[in-house]
Amino acid sequence: MELSMDEIINAICLHMAERKGVRPTDVQVELSWDEEHGYSAEVWTQGRSQYLVESNMIEAILRYLQSEYDIRAFREQVTLDIDEEITANVVTT
């Protein structure tokens, strides 16, 4: 199963909204990748910026898989990939 970049952004918005006590529409996310830091996401909530590293992004994806698809996945089943956009590949059994 593959999650699109939009789904990854949705996952992070839902995750951060729950953690910060705001609506998902009040969260903005920008995904990025570079050779030095790998995958990351800059998240804006309540006028503040915060960076998430790959493990935080995967945590949000795991929660999203559970809530939206009723799929219980584990960290080692999710890998991020980049081609034209960042995607998440999930190995389901």
C-alpha angles and dihedrals in degrees: 000000000000127000117208125229089258091055091049089052090048090050092052092045092052092045095048093043090056092047095046098038095240135117117274088240088062091063123084122194134191118187123209144170132201135167095247101048104019117210120001141156129215109213127194121199128159092355094306130112124219132175123224121201124216095272091054090049091051091049089056091047092051091053090047092052090052097046100038104031103020088236118144105207132168130226094257090057093062125074129172119224136182129209114133089339138006114273135174120229115205122194107212123186 
